[in-house]
Amino acid sequence: MTSNSLALPLVSIIIRTKNEESWIGHCLDAIQKQTYSNFEIVLVDNCSTDKTVLKASEYDVKVVNIDVFLPGKAINYGIKASQGSILVILSGHCIPKDSNWLINLISPLSDSKIAGVYGRQEPLSSTSDTDKRDLLITFGLDKKLQQKDPFFHNANSALRRETWEKFPFDEEVTNIEDRVWGTKVIEEGLHIAYEPAASVYHYHGIHQDRNAIRAKNVVSVMAKLHGNFENLSSVVQENVRTMAIVPVTDQVIKSKDFCLLRHTIEYLKSCQTIDDIFIATECPEVAGIASKLEVNVMMLSSSKAEPPSPPYQRLGQSLSSIEKDFGIYDYIAILSPNNPFRENDMIDSMLMKAVDHNADSVIASKMEKSLAWGIELENNRNQGDYFDRTPLTGSGVIVKAPLLRAGLHSMSGTIFYDVSDAMASVEIHNNEELEKLLPLLFNK
């Protein structure tokens, strides 16, 4: 600090660190070379186990410690320990690019409508390609004045103390405390400025090489700020064409006036998401029953000279032929008449799940809870419960049409639909079993 600097507002630079020994010296050295000289530095250290604090002590730095790290809490803690009327927040592994970084970063704050400023972040040669891409896309070369967009980034930012007193950083969120703060000030009619001339080198980027856990936490906070994300099924529902296929053997299971095939067809006709129903069979008798019930028939070829193709391959071959007359389908629902105990909205719900998750297939399943009685020799303790999943493919499978056409050779994107009804796993194989279970079907 020089005598001329006393006429300038004091800037408090808040730096958060956690084991930044490799970077903190470079960061502080670049700060010392700034043309704007009236500043103080407050280092908020989160229990570093390396030489971060020791290296920082070689500079004129005030060090405060925080045991439990939450990003907004750490910033607020550092600001409370500072004196400046202008506050700058900088990550401990960011290096100001040139000597005009600080003056360029704080200059837009002369406009009282601007609540905060954030500067550019540039990658280094060692930065991963994904982080290089994200940094270069996010931080461009044109200045911006954000009146609706709450994006703000505390790796390289500035605000006035009086603004912070009105809008301190949220001390409970685990991530993107800067975006939370930006949302608050934008809602109050203030603006956020982006100043590309205030640039720093930031080696790991803003998404930290696509760290999945971090991304999940960030999205969780963003959903609270901006509302839950729209389900694809609600956006494209009217444009999704779905065919139901009911494969039937040469046995039509019935008792008195009740027919399992008719029961399944009536169920499918009640579904909101099924456009066309096909009965897939080799049997002319079954085809005749399907025609009387006013549904389409998919005749499967049967040749005694050659071994039959796998079931799904045969369905796929027939699907390609049918689509020449009926048009292209997006999803296929496959279900067996032998599994009549379906929840009323199960197929509709499975299709919506398939669309929302862009899943290759959705398989109905039942969670089986069992008790694992494992005895540990030392403390004789029950090792606890475990869960297993039983696929209920007869109850229902939703599959993308292209995969069925290809014979389901690749289904890496398979997810499950949990069925809560215990009866869903019941299969009826003959007329006698149907006779016994008819009372349960009529009560359903």
Buried (B, 14 or more C-beta within 10 A) or exposed (E): EEEEBEEBBBBBBBBBBBBBBBBBBBBBEBBEEBEBBBBBBBBBBBEBEBBBBEBBEEBEBBBBEBEEBBBBBBBBBBBEBBEBEBBBBBBBBBBBBBBBBBBBBBBBBEEEEBBBBBBBBBBBEEBBEEBBBBBBEBBEEEEBEBEEBBBBBBBBBBBBBEBBEEBBBBBEBBBBBBBBBBBBBBEEEBBBBBBBBBBBBBBBBBBBEEEEEBEEBBEEBBEEBEEEEEBBBEEEBEEBBBBBBBBBEEBBBBBEEBBBBBBBBEBBEEBEBBBBBBBBBBBEEBBEBBEEBEBBBBBBEEEEEEEEBEBBBBBBBBBEEBBEEBEEBBBBBBBBBBBBBBBEEBBBBBBBBBBBBEBBBBBBBBEEEEEEEEEEEEEEEEEEEEEEEEBBBBBBBBBBBEBBBBBBEEBEBBBBBEBEBEBBBBEBEEBEBBBEBBEEBEEE
